[in-house]
Amino acid sequence: MALLSVDLKEGTKTVHAEAERSKFVKYFFRGEITPATYGRFLVSLYHIYNALEEALEKHKDNENVQLVYFPTELNRKAALEEDLEFFNGPEWRDMLLTLSPAQKAYIDAIRRCSESQPELLIAHTYVRYLGDLSGGQILAKKLQKYNDLPEGKGVAFYNFDRIENKNEFKEMFRIRLNQVEVDEATHKAIVEESCQAFIRNIDIFQEFDHELEGLPLTKKEQEALDAAQAAETAAAHEAAKAGTSTGLLSSLTPSNLLNSLASAVGLKNGA
């Protein structure tokens, strides 16, 4: 078997890129996620980390789970509570009372791993914590820049103050991943669970897509839309000349136009 850290990186490459192309992440990088929307996004993160850290604590003596269990350095629940109060006020716990479909599916996936095969929790630590230590640090800077946050406020989630050197810690974490001793089937299952974890994150992002509708397009997106519309028009003219009325009607459907735009700007359906 190849090294687990290598298989995790290679095995999740496609779905990881899809997550980065999601509408929510794109708007986040452009500074167009409002504080209110971000405050609600934190609720989703809180549910995820509450379930994950509870499961990791339960299985901390598992010989493989304990290799990647660093509660002092990595646990995010307390930091999320701080940010939740900053963005949502002192009554933020009221927002936890109802689970969205994507939140419930993510929590259920973590609990299913905990109950049936604890080694699969390794997949969730890889996706969440290494992501927070990597791309998450860029998101923190975007959040501060576009929302003019007070110094040290609203970004506790991204602040790993118990880790002196993030790059060294991530390298150590990967070494620990490679020390995990499981059979080939479980090795593959960990990689597959990591892919599923990325999909769960995409599902969380997509629950906020309706809040992003109507925001102005970027120049690149507008150019892509213009090009897609021009292509549709040209195709319609060609179809008309050929007398293929059925194809003409099909080519003018809104879904095809949106798909052309999505392809032009590097998005996938539903992103």
Disulfide bonds with the S-S distance in Angstrom:
none
